[in-house]
Amino acid sequence: MPTTANAKPFDLLRWFGWLSPLLIAGMALANAWLISSFLNAQLFQREASITRDFVHNILIADSSLEYLAHPDDATLKERFRNTADHLGNMRDALRINVFGSNGTIIWSSDKRLVGQRFTDNDELEEAMGGELVVHAGQISEEHREKPEHVGLDPSIHFFVESYIPVRRPTGGEVIGVIELYKAPLALTQAIQAGRRQVLLTALGSAVALYLGLYGLIRRADSTIKRQHARLVEAETLAVVGELTSSVAHNLRNPLASIRSSAELSLESPGEDNSEQVRDIIREVDRISERVSELLAFSANHDPQPGPLRLDRLLEACCADHAPAFARRGQQLDFACEATTPVIDGDPALLRQAFHSLLSNAGEAMGEGGRCTVTLRPAAGTHCRIDIADTGSGIAVEASQQMFRPFFTTKPRGLGLGLPLAKRIVERFGGEIRISGAPGAGTLVSLTFPPARTPWPAS
């Protein structure tokens, strides 16, 4: 059984990406089918109601209505001939059956059916009870085997079957039923066009809904991942903070004593241990710097951002590092191509970030290397700082972990310089990117938004 630690994290965006289209498409098709079925039923019912009124008017106008109750009356039969001509000329009619009050066909456009009686006909029974029955559908081979479908043209595949109850004008008694088999081509074409329109609308709405939800879910997933990363970072910093406090408390006092003793040894007469003592002092200073880095990285600073001149701050940082670069036989150049570059930030924190980046550049280069710091305008009113060195570059496997705390490629590094610089830059709305290839040097690019408060005029 997999443990919780080894369980694969839930990928919200991937699950939504493949599951939601199935659900949304299914709901859209179901709604389209329901709407189409409802509209079709209403259209057929309306068409049957118009036909019923038309048939009743013909029977009343020809005075042949009573023929359905008395099919043996010769006078009524003669009157019904004119009615039969009208019924036979109805548009889209495939077959017309006239049932008497006892359920026997007393007249039909198919003479073979006259005199027959179909006892197993539920629609006819409902119509005899006074209901207008409408049934539409496809004529399959199974349907053609039903007695009431005998004799239909084999080329007809779609039908509308209406059972129209015929009532006496007085009393409302049902005295017969007229059955109409129709193939309403115009109505069928309109229904098919309506179905296509409903289907396209449903699918279009489904696509729009999916895209809208996908955008929201993608944004939510990105926010959740960022918050999770921040939570992990906060937990890491809490642990680092506790560790740092303990290390600083237990190391700084002994280190101070060691350094003081080493300095006293330099001033004491006797055996010349100056080189060894200087090594002790140098290593003590290095350990002290690492402790300071830990404290700076884990501290919860409350910066006081305000407008500051980025060119002046960079120029001062480069001036501070110039002697160290010169001792290693390296060159450090600064160029400003921006006019009055002002950003919102804390000078102390940004100075710490720039010092860390310049120190990395100097340590990555050998004797004779060159580091160029360029401040220039970026997109819109942003400012961009490029710190390019001619050092050993970045290995491919290291490029993905540069900002991970405690990851370092230096033998004596602690791996907190770049993560600390990233935290500081992003705290003031900036962005930091590192690019480079093995043996081709490294380029660190920092982008800052403009200050909200303009720099005061001198």
C-alpha positions in Angstrom: 0.0 0.0 0.0 1.4 3.4 -0.9 2.2 5.7 2.0 0.9 9.3 2.3 4.4 10.6 1.6 4.6 8.7 -1.6 1.0 9.4 -2.8 0.8 11.4 -6.0 -0.5 14.9 -5.4 -4.0 15.7 -6.7 -3.8 17.5 -10.0 -6.9 19.7 -10.1 -6.3 21.1 -13.6 -5.7 17.7 -15.2 -8.8 16.2 -13.6 -10.9 19.1 -14.6 -9.4 19.1 -18.1 -10.6 15.6 -19.0 -13.6 15.1 -16.7 -15.5 18.4 -17.1 -15.8 18.1 -20.9 -17.6 14.8 -20.5 -20.0 16.1 -17.9 -20.6 19.4 -19.6 -21.1 17.8 -23.1 -23.4 15.1 -21.5 -25.6 17.7 -19.8 -25.6 19.9 -23.0 -26.7 17.0 -25.2 -29.3 15.9 -22.6 -30.8 19.4 -22.4 -30.8 19.7 -26.2 -32.6 16.4 -26.5 -35.2 17.4 -23.9 -35.8 20.8 -25.4 -36.0 19.3 -28.9 -38.4 16.6 -27.8 -40.6 19.1 -26.0 -40.7 21.5 -29.0 -41.4 18.6 -31.4 -44.3 17.3 -29.3 -45.8 20.8 -29.1 -45.5 21.3 -32.8 -47.1 18.0 -33.7 -49.8 18.6 -31.1 -50.5 22.0 -32.6 -50.5 20.6 -36.1 -53.0 17.9 -35.1 -55.2 20.4 -33.4 -55.4 22.5 -36.6 -56.2 19.4 -38.6 -58.9 18.4 -36.1 -60.6 21.8 -36.5 -60.3 21.5 -40.3 -61.9 18.0 -40.4 -64.7 19.1 -38.1 -65.5 22.1 -40.2 -65.6 19.9 -43.4 -68.0 17.4 -41.8 -70.3 20.1 -40.5 -70.2 22.0 -43.8 -71.1 18.8 -45.8 -73.7 17.7 -43.3 -72.0 14.3 -43.3 -71.0 14.1 -39.6 -73.8 11.7 -38.7 -72.5 9.2 -41.3 -69.9 8.0 -38.8 -72.7 6.9 -36.5 -75.0 5.6 -39.3 -72.7 4.2 -42.1 -75.6 2.3 -43.6 -77.7 5.4 -44.3 -77.6 5.9 -48.2 -78.3 9.6 -47.9 -75.5 10.2 -45.4 -73.2 8.0 -47.5 -73.8 10.2 -50.5 -73.1 13.4 -48.6 -69.9 11.8 -47.2 -68.5 11.3 -50.8 -67.9 15.1 -51.0 -66.2 15.0 -47.6 -64.1 12.1 -48.7 -62.9 14.1 -51.7 -61.8 16.9 -49.4 -60.1 14.5 -47.0 -58.3 12.7 -49.9 -56.9 16.0 -51.1 -55.4 17.0 -47.8 -51.7 18.0 -48.2 -49.0 15.5 -47.1 -51.7 12.8 -46.3 -50.4 9.3 -46.9 -53.5 7.5 -45.8 -56.9 8.4 -44.2 -59.0 5.9 -42.2 -62.5 6.8 -41.0 -63.7 4.6 -38.1 -67.3 4.3 -37.1 -68.6 4.3 -33.6 -68.0 0.5 -33.3 -64.3 0.8 -34.4 -64.8 -0.5 -37.9 -63.2 1.3 -40.9 -66.2 2.7 -42.9 -64.0 4.6 -45.3 -60.3 4.6 -46.2 -58.1 6.0 -48.9 -56.8 2.4 -49.1 -59.9 0.5 -50.2 -58.4 -2.8 -48.9 -58.9 -1.6 -45.3 -62.7 -0.8 -45.6 -64.7 -3.1 -43.3 -61.8 -4.2 -41.2 -61.6 -3.8 -37.5 -58.4 -3.6 -35.4 -59.1 -4.6 -31.8 -55.5 -4.2 -30.6 -55.1 -0.5 -31.2 -54.5 1.5 -28.0 -54.5 4.9 -29.8 -57.9 4.2 -31.3 -59.3 3.3 -27.9 -58.0 6.6 -26.5 -59.5 8.6 -29.4 -62.8 6.8 -28.9 -62.6 8.1 -25.3 -62.4 11.7 -26.6 -58.6 12.2 -26.6 -56.7 13.7 -29.5 -53.9 11.2 -30.0 -50.7 12.2 -31.9 -47.8 9.9 -32.5 -44.8 10.7 -34.6 -41.7 8.7 -35.4 -39.7 6.6 -37.8 -41.3 3.7 -39.6 -39.0 0.7 -39.1 -39.6 -2.8 -40.4 -41.0 -3.7 -37.0 -43.6 -0.9 -37.4 -44.6 -2.0 -40.9 -45.6 -5.4 -39.5 -48.4 -3.7 -37.5 -51.8 -4.1 -39.2 -52.5 -0.3 -39.3 -49.3 0.3 -41.3 -50.2 -2.3 -44.0 -50.1 -0.7 -47.5 -47.9 2.3 -46.8 -45.4 3.3 -49.4 -42.0 1.6 -48.5 -40.1 4.8 -49.3 -41.9 6.6 -46.4 -39.8 6.5 -43.3 -41.1 9.3 -41.1 -44.8 9.7 -40.2 -47.2 11.7 -38.1 -50.2 9.6 -37.0 -53.2 11.5 -35.6 -56.4 10.0 -34.2 -59.0 12.7 -34.3 -62.2 12.1 -32.3 -65.4 13.3 -34.0 -68.1 14.6 -31.7 -71.7 15.6 -32.3 -72.1 19.4 -32.1 -74.6 18.9 -29.3 -73.9 16.7 -26.4 -70.2 16.2 -27.3 -70.6 12.4 -27.8 -67.8 10.7 -29.8 -69.4 9.1 -32.8 -66.2 8.2 -34.7 -62.6 8.7 -35.2 -60.6 9.9 -38.3 -57.1 8.5 -38.5 -54.6 10.5 -40.5 -51.2 9.2 -41.6 -49.2 12.2 -42.8 -45.6 12.8 -43.9 -45.4 16.6 -43.4 -42.2 17.4 -45.3 -42.2 21.1 -44.5 -42.9 20.6 -40.9 -40.3 17.8 -40.7 -37.7 20.0 -42.4 -38.4 22.8 -39.9 -38.2 20.4 -37.0 -34.8 19.1 -38.2 -33.5 22.6 -38.7 -34.7 23.5 -35.2 -33.0 20.4 -33.8 -29.7 21.4 -35.4 -30.1 24.9 -34.1 -30.8 23.7 -30.6 -27.9 21.2 -30.8 -25.4 23.9 -32.1 -26.6 26.3 -29.4 -26.2 23.7 -26.7 -22.7 22.7 -27.9 -21.7 26.4 -28.2 -22.9 27.1 -24.7 -21.1 24.0 -23.5 -17.8 25.2 -25.1 -18.2 28.7 -23.7 -19.0 27.3 -20.2 -16.0 24.9 -20.4 -13.6 27.7 -21.4 -14.9 30.0 -18.7 -14.6 27.4 -16.0 -11.3 26.2 -17.3 -9.9 29.7 -17.0 -11.2 30.0 -13.4 -9.9 26.6 -12.4 -6.6 27.2 -14.0 -6.3 30.5 -12.1 -7.4 28.8 -8.9 -5.0 25.9 -9.4 -2.1 28.4 -9.9 -3.1 30.3 -6.8 -3.3 27.1 -4.8 0.1 26.0 -5.9 1.6 29.4 -5.1 0.0 29.4 -1.7 1.2 25.8 -1.1 4.7 26.8 -2.1 4.6 29.8 0.3 3.3 27.6 3.1 6.1 25.1 2.6 8.6 28.1 2.5 7.1 29.5 5.7 7.4 26.1 7.4 11.0 25.9 6.2 11.7 29.4 7.4 10.2 28.6 10.8 12.6 25.7 11.2 15.5 27.7 9.9 14.6 30.5 12.3 14.7 28.2 15.3 18.0 26.6 14.1 19.5 30.0 13.3 18.7 31.4 16.8 20.3 28.4 18.4 23.4 28.5 16.1 23.8 32.3 16.6 23.5 32.0 20.3 25.9 29.1 20.6 28.5 30.2 18.0 28.9 33.9 18.1 30.2 34.2 21.6 32.9 31.5 21.2 33.8 33.0 17.8 34.2 36.4 19.3 36.5 34.9 21.9 38.5 33.0 19.3 38.9 36.1 17.2 40.0 38.3 20.1 42.6 35.7 21.2 43.9 35.5 17.6 44.2 39.3 17.5 46.1 39.3 20.8 48.5 36.7 19.4 49.4 38.9 16.5 50.5 41.6 19.0 52.3 39.3 21.4 56.1 38.9 21.0 57.6 35.5 20.5 57.2 32.9 17.8 55.9 34.2 14.5 52.4 32.6 14.1 51.0 35.5 12.1 50.0 33.5 9.0 48.2 30.9 11.1 46.5 33.5 13.2 45.3 35.4 10.1 43.8 32.1 8.8 42.0 31.8 12.1 40.6 35.3 11.8 39.7 34.8 8.2 37.8 31.6 9.0 36.1 33.1 12.0 34.9 36.0 9.8 33.6 33.5 7.2 31.6 31.6 9.8 30.2 34.9 11.1 29.1 35.8 7.6 27.3 32.5 7.2 25.5 33.0 10.6 24.5 36.5 9.4 23.1 35.1 6.2 21.0 32.6 8.2 19.7 35.4 10.4 18.9 37.6 7.4 17.2 34.8 5.5 15.0 33.6 8.4 14.2 37.1 9.8 10.7 38.4 9.3 11.6 41.9 8.2 9.0 44.6 8.1 10.4 46.7 5.3 9.5 50.4 4.9 9.4 50.9 1.2 9.7 54.3 -0.2 10.9 56.0 -3.4 14.7 55.5 -4.0 17.1 56.2 -6.9 18.1 52.8 -8.2 21.1 54.2 -10.1 22.6 55.7 -6.9 22.1 52.5 -4.9 23.7 50.3 -7.6 26.6 52.8 -8.0 27.3 52.6 -4.3 27.2 48.8 -4.2 29.6 48.6 -7.2 31.9 51.0 -5.4 31.9 48.8 -2.3 32.8 45.7 -4.3 35.3 47.3 -6.6 38.3 46.7 -4.2 37.5 43.0 -3.9 37.2 42.6 -7.6 40.5 44.5 -8.1 42.3 42.2 -5.6 41.3 39.2 -7.7 42.4 40.9 -10.9 38.8 41.3 -12.1 36.9 44.2 -13.6 33.6 45.6 -12.4 31.8 48.1 -14.7 28.5 50.0 -14.1 26.5 51.7 -16.7 23.2 53.6 -16.4 21.0 54.0 -19.5 17.9 55.0 -17.6 16.8 58.6 -16.8 16.0 59.0 -13.1 15.1 55.4 -12.4 13.0 55.5 -9.2 11.4 52.5 -7.6 9.7 51.7 -4.3 11.9 49.7 -2.0 13.9 49.5 1.2 17.6 50.6 0.6 19.0 48.2 3.3 17.3 45.1 1.9 18.0 45.9 -1.7 21.6 46.7 -0.9 21.9 43.2 0.7 20.4 41.6 -2.4 22.8 43.4 -4.8 25.8 42.6 -2.5 24.9 38.9 -2.7 24.6 38.9 -6.5 27.8 40.8 -7.0 29.6 38.5 -4.6 28.4 35.5 -6.5 29.6 37.0 -9.8 33.0 37.7 -8.4 33.4 34.2 -6.9 32.2 32.6 -10.2 35.0 34.3 -12.3 38.7 33.6 -12.3 41.5 36.2 -12.6 40.9 38.6 -15.4 37.1 38.1 -15.4 34.7 41.0 -16.1 31.3 41.8 -14.6 29.1 44.4 -16.2 26.1 45.9 -14.3 23.7 47.8 -16.6 20.6 49.7 -15.6 18.2 50.4 -18.4 14.5 51.1 -19.1 12.3 48.0 -19.6 8.8 47.5 -20.9 6.5 50.4 -20.0 8.0 52.4 -17.2 9.8 49.5 -15.5 13.5 49.4 -14.7 15.8 46.5 -15.6 19.1 45.6 -14.1 21.4 43.1 -15.9 24.4 41.7 -14.1 26.5 39.8 -16.6 29.7 38.0 -15.7 32.3 35.9 -17.7 32.4 33.1 -15.2 31.9 29.4 -15.5 28.1 29.7 -16.2 25.4 27.4 -14.9 25.1 23.7 -15.3 21.8 22.4 -16.8 21.0 20.3 -13.7 21.6 23.3 -11.4 19.5 25.8 -13.3 16.3 24.4 -12.0 17.4 24.6 -8.3 19.1 28.0 -8.2 16.5 29.6 -5.9 16.1 26.6 -3.6 17.3 27.3 0.0 20.6 25.6 0.9 21.3 24.5 -2.7 24.8 25.7 -3.7 27.6 24.7 -6.1 30.3 26.5 -4.1 32.4 24.3 -1.8 32.1 26.8 1.0 28.7 28.3 0.2 25.6 28.0 2.4 23.1 28.3 -0.5 21.1 31.3 0.8 22.4 34.2 -1.3 20.1 33.7 -4.3 17.0 32.7 -2.3 17.4 35.7 -0.1 17.9 38.0 -3.1 14.7 36.5 -4.7 12.7 37.1 -1.6 13.8 40.7 -1.4 13.3 41.5 -5.0 9.8 40.0 -5.1 8.8 41.7 -1.9 9.0 45.0 -3.8 7.1 43.7 -6.8 10.2 42.9 -8.8 11.2 39.8 -10.7 14.5 38.0 -11.0 15.7 35.6 -13.7 19.0 33.8 -14.2 20.2 32.5 -17.6 23.5 31.0 -18.7 25.2 28.0 -20.1 28.3 26.1 -18.9 31.4 28.1 -19.9 29.4 31.0 -21.3 29.0 33.1 -18.2 25.8 34.0 -16.3 23.2 36.8 -16.7 21.1 37.8 -13.8 18.2 40.1 -14.8 16.1 42.0 -12.3 12.9 44.0 -13.2 11.2 46.5 -10.9 8.0 48.4 -11.4 8.1 52.2 -11.1 7.6 54.0 -7.8 4.1 55.0 -6.9 5.4 58.2 -5.4 7.6 60.4 -7.7 11.1 61.3 -6.7 11.1 64.8 -5.2 12.5 67.5 -7.5 15.9 68.8 -6.5 
